[in-house]
Amino acid sequence: MTTPGRPDDGGQGRARRGGVGLPELGWSTPATMRRVIDTRAALAEFIRQIDELDDCDDLEKTRVALTGCGDSTLVAELTAALHRFLDEKNFYGRDLIAGVLAGIDGLEALPVLLRASARDLGDDQDSLSAEIVDLLHGNRAAARPAVLALAVDPDSTLRRTGLWALGFVSEPQDTDLLLAAAADSDPRIRAMAYGALPTADDRAFQALLAGLRDIDPDVRVTAVSQLGYTRRYDAVPHLIALADDLTDRVRRWVVFALGRIGSPDAAPVLLRLRADPLVREDATAALGAVGGPAALAVLRTLATDPDPRVRIDAATALPQAGVGDPEVRLLLVALAADPVPEVRAALVSGLAAVDVPGSSDELVLALAEDPEFDVRSRIVVNVRLLAPALAPSILRRYLDDPDLRPIAERQLKRLES
């Protein structure tokens, strides 16, 4: 990484406010950072910047410097700051402090971050969850003791958080614990337990089938989702029985699970669910995933429907029915030449969802020359997946397109790395 020039301030690189010794970033190793940054002053400045919602660029520089500084003497102050932001219901500060704490203390920060996650501040916790998941994936075995301790905690809020985390590090020996939690009186704990059950375990499979009948819709949603990941055909009849559930989210996840399992036996119920406006698009996409003569007959009709909104659904679903099938191929060629740009753009997204790289090279070449920006932009973002062999030449061609050049440059760098 190239080191940017430092300001002419005697080498101190001080922040604009407060006189704190914060060097400009650009050094290449955490060890170098530790030599040049006053970490305690930097932390005080960081907390001030959060409190005052200070300049984003300055705050980001401070965050990066602290995260890589490796100064474990800051852990106590960081933990105290985290607790303060939790008490103030400041999820912005919580997330920033949690990221620095994870960077400095690594897996040792996991218990603190899990307990922070158990505090509901009314946000989606995306950033905090990402930090926790990174730690869990970094060393599953070492993470398990902290997770298991929370998964059996008498406090139901902490127990839910522990069960959620256990889903990322579970082992076969955890099945008994999870089955017991799946019978808990608290539906939120039942939902977390079902989400963590190992999908390859037969006892877990039977428990998930029982979860389909749970009185709580969130529990049913979780059981349906997990059954989709089992990819077991014997789950299909049980899922079909839930296709008329009164809760929209349950029906939507039934469609997802049936599509993921991919059994042609699901085609009739998916066709029927196309009449449900809340799951119509998802049901059409699932028809492509399950395939078979019945699904293909429906998709063939949809691909030639006079309503462009219907053709958009078909363009998204048809590639999954088999780009190598001659009949499907002809329909895809027709959709690639559809007069409505949104149909052609939907086709690019549909092709990108097919896990057979290079199977649609001819279509990709044609769509790469599309006059519509939205179509070309989808090609440039997905071309590494769509046509790996053609990706370098297509991306280089887009370097001459001023609207797409920045995206093409980024994608080329990803290819090179």
Disulfide bonds with the S-S distance in Angstrom:
none
